[in-house]
Amino acid sequence: MTDSVYEELDVPEVINATGTKTRIGGSLIRPEAADAMRRAAEGFARISDLQARASELIEDVTGAEAGYVASGASACMTLAAAACIAGDDLSAMASLPDTEGLADEIVVPRTHRTGYDHAYRVAGAELVDVGANDAYLGTGSENTELWEIDAAIGEDTAAVAYVQKAYTTPPLDAVVEVAHDNDVPVIVDAAAELPPVENLERFVDLGVDLVAFSGGKAIRGPQTTGILAGREDLIRSAALQHLDMHAAEDAYVPPEGVIDTEELPGVPRQGIGRGMKVGKEELVGMIRALELFVEEDHEARTAEWRARAERIAGELAEEPALSTSVTAAEKTDVAPTVPVTVDENEAPVTTAELVRGLREETPRIFVGADELDEGRFTINPMCLPDEQVEYVLERIRARL
Ligand SMILES: *Cc1c(COP(=O)(O)O)cnc(C)c1O
C-alpha cells in the first residue's frame, strides 16, 4: 500500500471494497495484459489489423459473426445505435447524430431505462420507452408486455434495446422474437454480466444482434475498453463509424475482415465514434485479458471470492453494532457481497458517517454505498486482495 504511482503524484490512493466501479478505476488490470500493453507501446501496428485480430478472438469466445473493441461498453452501445441507424449508408454515417429522414427510434422497456442509455442518444437515437412500472405495485402485473414492444415498433424503429440483469423482464428470448418478427435488431447492454463466462455466448445464442460487454470489469482488461459482438454487417458499420478514416482513396486498404472497400462508394468520413477510439496498447491489452478470462478457473475464482466474503462477514458480525450476511452471487452482483447493517442506536456514527469516514482514511476505503438509506453498506470482494482485508476490517472497527 505504499510507493504507489498515485502516492508519487500526490493523489490519494483508494482501497476498493466496492467492486468494479468506474469512478474509482474499475478493476485491476491483469498483470499479463499490462505487460502486453507496455510491449505494444514499443512499436506500431495498424489499428484496423488489431481490430481484425480482436474480432477473431471475440468470434471465437462469443460465437458471434464478428466483434469489435471500443473505449468501453458505453462506447460500444453508441456504436451499436449508430450501426442500427446508419447500416451501410455512408451519408447517413456522416450525418449522425443528425437523423433527419432516418429510422432513428430505439424501443426500450421502460424499466430498462438507465443513465447508460444516454450512450444510444449520443448517436442520434430517440428512445421510445414502453410499458409501466406496475411490478412496483405488487399486484402481479408485468412491467412491460410483449404486445407493447410489438406495438411500439414501426417504420421509424432502428432497434430494440435491452438491459441484461438476472431480474430483468420480459425474458430476452421473447423480446428477440418480437423484434425479429418485425425485422428489427436487438441490442443488449450486458456490460457487467460477466462472470459467468457462459454469458459471453449466451446472448449470441439467444439471437441477439449486438451485445456490449465492459472490458474493464471482470475481464480485467484496460478500463477504456468494451467489446461489441454480433452480426457482421452491423459490426462493419460500427467499424466504419469508429476507425480513423480520412485517407487518400488510392492508399485506403483496410483489412477486408473489418471493412469491405468493394462495397463502398468511396472513402468514408470520420464517424460518430471517432472520439471513442482505442489505442494499440488498449487493443493488445484487451485481447490478452480476454484470452486469460476465458481460460481462467472460474470455479476457483468464485470460491476465492466467497471465502473472502465469508471471512469479512464473520469478522464484522463480532461487532455488537453490526450484523452481516453473504448474498448469493445471483442477486445483483456477479460476486457474492457482504451487506453490513449498522445498528444506529448502538454505533457512535450513522451508516453514512461511517462510509464517508472510511473514504477519508489514508489510503481511502470505498465500500458499497447503494443502501445507506436502509442503514446498510456493502463489501464486495472482487477488487479487494486478501492482504488488504485486514486494513479494511481494522478501520471499520476503529470507527465503531
Ligand atoms: C458499467 C456499465 C456500463 C458502462 O460500461 P463501460 O465499459 O464503463 O463503458 C453500461 N451499462 C451497465 C449496465 C454497466 O454496468
The ligand as an ORCA input file, in Angstrom:
! r2SCAN-3c Opt
* xyz 0 1
  C     -20.513     -0.451    -16.401
  C     -21.767     -0.390    -17.186
  C     -21.820      0.267    -18.427
  C     -20.655      1.046    -18.981
  O     -19.528      0.256    -19.234
  P     -18.130      0.955    -19.572
  O     -17.274     -0.169    -20.042
  O     -17.654      1.595    -18.312
  O     -18.391      1.972    -20.633
  C     -23.001      0.237    -19.139
  N     -24.091     -0.408    -18.668
  C     -24.093     -1.055    -17.471
  C     -25.329     -1.756    -17.013
  C     -22.926     -1.064    -16.691
  O     -22.918     -1.704    -15.500
*
